[in-house]
Every structure is written in C-alpha cells, then in structure tokens.
Amino acid sequence: MPTPSLSRRRFLQTTLAAGTAFTVAPTFGAFSSNPSKSVRLGAPVFGAPADPDGLAKAHRDLGYRAAYCPNIDLADKERIRDTEAAFEKHDVVIAEVGRWVNLMDSDPEKRKQNHAFVTEGLALAEAVGARCCVDIAGSFNEEVWYGPHPKNFSQEFFDAAVENARKIIDAVKPKRTKFAYEMMGWARPDSADSYLALLKAIDRPGFAVHLDPCNAINCPERFYDNTALLNECFDKLGPHIASCHAKDLSWEVEMNVHFREVVLGTGCLDYKTFLARLAALPGEVPLMIEHMKDKEEYDRSREYVFKVASMYSR
C-alpha cells in the first residue's frame, strides 16, 4: 500500500460553481499534468418529473451532473432515445444501470433468470449510453442473496465470477459501456489486488471496475487507514474505473467489529483524498451517492461533498 506521506503530498485546489460539478486542480505529484479535472456527482432525485427532459433538468437543479439510469424497458426504443438525448442536452451523464441480483444463486432456474436480467441491464446501458451496468459478483449464501459465505473466497467462486462476466459481455458485445462488479467486504472482489486478478482473468475490454471504497473497509486497519486504501485502489485500478459509489462509515462500538453506513461527512472516509484521486482520472468518472434513508440525508450528503470541494478553493 502507498505510505501516508504519499497522500499528504497530494495537495488540492478545488472550485465549485453553483449548479455545476466541482473542479479539482491538483498542484503536486502525479496530478500536476492534469491542471483541471471534474467530478460528476449524482444521486436519486426525489419528486422529479417522469419525462426525460424534466428528470435531467431536476438533476442539474440540485447541482448533479450524473444520474442513475431511470427505469426503462429495453424494448422501449423511443424512451431510450429520448432519455439519452435529454440527459446529453442537460450535460448529465447516466452513470450506471444497477442489476442487483445473485449471479450464483443456488436455484438453477433463479440463477438463469438473474443472468438474463443482468445481460438485459448491460444491453440497456449500451443503448442509453450509461457508463456501466453493475452487479455484485454473487454469493453462495442460500438465505441472503448478497450475504457472506466461506466459499465466496474460493477458487470455485472466482472461476464462476470470471465465467459469468464473460458470458454477459459476450452476449451484448458492448462498444460504449462496461460491465462491472461492485467490491464487497465478504466476497471477491474485496480489494484492489483481487479486482486486478479478475480483470486479468476475464480478459474482456467490456469489463471494468466499479469502486465503492466503503464496501472494501472490512477490518479495523482499513477503517483507520482508509486513505491508504483509497490510494491503493486508485493507483492500481484507476484506468479501469467506470463509476463510483459515495457512502460513509462509522464504527458502532460493541463487543465485536460493527461498521455502519452513515450520512456523508459523519463517518471516517477520507473524502478529500477520494475526490482528489477521482478528479484526476480521465473521463469525469461519476460519483453516485447511495443508501441514504431519505431526501434529507441525500441533501446533507450532497452539501458535504460541495463543502469539501469549496474548502480547497480558498
């Protein structure tokens, strides 16, 4: 992992204009060749119009320049076309199509349905111009579809994850989107190195990285030194990252380790480093807030990201 001194050398300057993405202009180290880069922030928008133009504008009204893909039927070509055009008009990137199912379900029929659902999701991402379609690699847990299981770290799991990704990508043959697995704390990929191993084994240009650093914080060392974790992820996976999730974690102290997702800024994650490293990537990789309980928590989280950005504009 990178040493703490590496992150300390990465000094930021950040500017934020109302209604636009903030811009990070690094001044030292690896960022000096990129004098101005943007991060596209996004989140669910409550009470937004259903029509594509109104929905895209509602994102911009909150300062967002990225969005989750609306619920669209793959067969509705007109809606897909109108959605892509509206979001492009308002400069809002569709970050991801989420397909949250278990690709390793123990029920063969359910597993088949899940594979078809994810394949359809990747086809939708390709059609609407989303940056990626994302799912977890799966789980052998028979009770909770995303739950822990000892075999989630086995060679059998790894091989199944590789085969599943290849089949989904080969069925769609995407040209402008990617398929990605989200990192998890109790299943592969759970680290930068395990993600690198998957990238190499899957060996498809249509496969990319979805980075959720909070999901990779699965022990006290990573909790306390998440700056090093962030830097390792960006150092090793940066060119492959298609989209990111924004969350935060606190440690709820009891007689065993218990991390809890909380509103951005009330937990441990080093957002200064997260935003700086993300801003330095090519292509304005989206950062999507998720798992807040309600509109108020999303608003607080959004304002925290803007605050972190504005702190470094002075």
N, C-alpha and C positions, 0 to 999 in steps of 0.2 A: 504494500500500500504506500501511497505518497506520504512523505513526512508532513507534520503540521506546518513546518516552515514554508512549504510549497503554497499552501492556501494563504498564508499571511502575506506572501509576495504579490498575491493577486488582488491588487487594489482596484476598486471600481469607481467609475463616474457614471451616474445614471440620471437621465432626464425623463420626465413624464409630462405629456400633454394631455389635457382632459379629453376623453373620448378616443384616445389612440393608445397603441401599445407603448410601454416604456422602452427606452433605448439604453442599452448598456455600452459604454465606451471604455473598454479596458485600456490601461495605460502601461502595464508592465508585463513581463514574461511572455507566455505563449499567446496572449491576446493582442499584443502590440500591432500585429499585422492586420487586425480587424478593427479599424477605428470606430465603427458604429454598427451595432447589431441590435436586432429587436427580438423580443419575446412576445409571442401571441398568446395572451391569456384568454381563457374561456371557462364557462360553467353553465349549468342549466339556468334558463331564464323563466321566471315564474310569471304566469298570466300573459304570456306573449301571444300575439295573433297566430293563427294557424297557417295563414297564407305565407308562402316562402319569402316574399319581399318584406312583409311585416315582421316575420320572425328574424330575418337577418338584421333588419334595422333595430329591432329590440336589443340584439346583442351589442350593436355599436353604441346605442344609447347608454349602456352601462359601462362602456369602455372596453368591451371584449372585441377581440379580432380573431377568435377561434370559437368553435362550437362543436358539440356532439351532433352526430348525424340525426336529423329528425326521423321519425318512424315512417318509412316509405316502403311500399310494396315494390319488389324488384320488377314486377310486371307493369307498374305504372310509369311508363317511359316519359309521359308528359310531365308528371310531377317531379321526376328525377331531373329532367331538363330544366324545368322552371326553378327548382331548388338550387341547382348548380349555378344558374345564371344570376339569381338573386343574391346568393352569398358572394359570388365574384363581384357583382356590382357594388356591394357594400364593404368589400375587402375583408370578408370574414372567411377564414379557412375552416373547412369541415375536418376536424382533427381525426375522428375515429368513428367507426361503426363497432359497437360493442356486441359481442355474441357470447354471453356468459353462461356456458353450459359445460358439462363434463365430457370431454372427448374420450375419456377412458372409463365411462360408465360400465358397471358390471353386467348390466342388462344389454344383450346384443342388439335388440330392437331399438332401445333408447339410445344406445351408442350410435347406431346407424342414423337415427333422426337428428342427433346432435351434430354429426358430421355434415349432414345435408344442410342444417341450419347455419353452420359456420361457413360452409362453402358459399351458400347464398349471400351471407354477410360480406364475404370478400368480393363477390360479384357486384354487390350494391356499392361497396366502397370504390370499386373500379369505375362503375357507371356514374357515380355522383362526384367523383374527384376527391374523395376523402384521403387523408394521408395514410390511414391504415385500417385494417379490421383486426380487432384484438380479442383474445380469449386467454384464459389460463391454459397451461399445458394439460391439466386434468388432475385427477386423483383416483387412487384405488379405494378410497373410503366409500363404503356402501351406504352410509347413513346421511352424510353431509356432502353434497356434490363437490365442494371445494375443500373439504376437511383434510386433516393430517392423516398420514398412514405411513408405516415404516417402509413400505415398498415404493413410496414416492421419491426415494433417493436411490433406487436400484437401477441396474443396467436395463432391466425389463422396462421400467418407466421411461428411461432416456431413449431407448430404441423405439418405443411406441410414440413418444413425442416427435421424434425425427420422422417416422413413417407418416404420422398424421399431418404434419406440416407439409411434407412433400405432396401428399395426395390432394390436399386442399389447394395448394398453389398450382399444381399441375392441372387441376380441373379448371381453374379460372384463367391461368396464364396472364396475370396482371401486368400491365405496362406502366401504369402511373400510380399505383397504390402498393401497399405492402401487407403481408400477414405477419402478425407478431404475437408472441406470448408475453403476458404480464408476469413480472417477477413475483414470487411468493416466498414467504418465510418458511414454509414446510413442504415445498415441492420444487423440483427443478423448473426453470432456472431460479436459483436463490442467491446468486452472486454474479459479479462481472465475469469471473472465470467460467462458471457453468454456462453462462449465456454465450460466451465465446466458443465453448465446446459445441453447443447446439448450432450456432451459426456455421461452424466448420462442417459439422456432420450433415446438416440439412442441405447445405451447398446449393442454395437457390437465390438468385437475385431478388426474388419476390418475398424473401423473408427478412424481417428487420427486428429492431429492438423496441419494446415498449418499456419505458423506465418509470417505475414507481418506487422511489427510494425508501419510503416508509415500509413497504412490503418486504424489503431486504433487511430491515432492522429487526433481527430475531434473537438478539442477545444483548446483555449489558454493554459489552465492548463496542458494538456497533451503535448502540443508543448514545453512549457518551462521546464517541469519536465519529459521529456521522459525517463530519467534514471530510475525514479521510475516506470514508465510504463513498461519498459523493464524488470526490476527486478520482478515486479509483474507477468508478463507473464511467465517468466522462473520459478519463484517459484511455480506457480500454474499449469502450463501446461507442464513444461519441459519434463517429461517422455513420453508425448504423441506426441511430435513434430516430424513430419516426414520430413519436408522440410521448408525452409525459403526463403523469398524474400529480396533482398537488394536494397533499394532506399534511397532517402534523401528528406527533405522538407525545403523550405524556406517560410517565411511569406511575401507575396506581400502586402504592406500596402495600404489600401484604406478605404472606409467608411464601410466596413464590413470585417469579417474574410475571408481571401483567402490564403490558403496554396497551394504551387506549387511544383511539383516534379522537382528535380534538380540533377545535377551530384553529385555522392557520394563525400562527403567532403566539399561541398559548402553550405550545409544546417545545420540543427540543430541536427540530430540524433547522439546520443552518441555511436559511433562505438567502442570505447574502451570497454564499458560495453557489447554491443551487441556481439562482438567477444568473449569476455571472457566467458560470460554465454553460448554461443553456443558451444564453445570449451569444456566446462565442461560436456556437455551431452554425454551419451553413443552412440556409433554407428556412429560417424562422420556425424552428420546431415548436409546435403548440404545447401549452401547459394548461391542463384541464383540472379545475377544482372538482373534487368529488366527495361523496359520503357525508356531506353536511346534513343536519337534521331538517333544516327549514330555510326559508328565504333569508331570515335574519342572520343565520350562521354563514350562508354564502356571501351576504353583503359584508359581514365583518371580515371574512377571509379575503375577499377581493380588495377591500380597503387596506388590509395588512400588506398585501403584495405591492399595492401602489405606494404605501408608506415606506416600505423597504427601498423601493426604487427611488423615491424622492429624497430620502436621507442622503443619498450619494450624489445628488445634483448640486449640493452646496459646496 
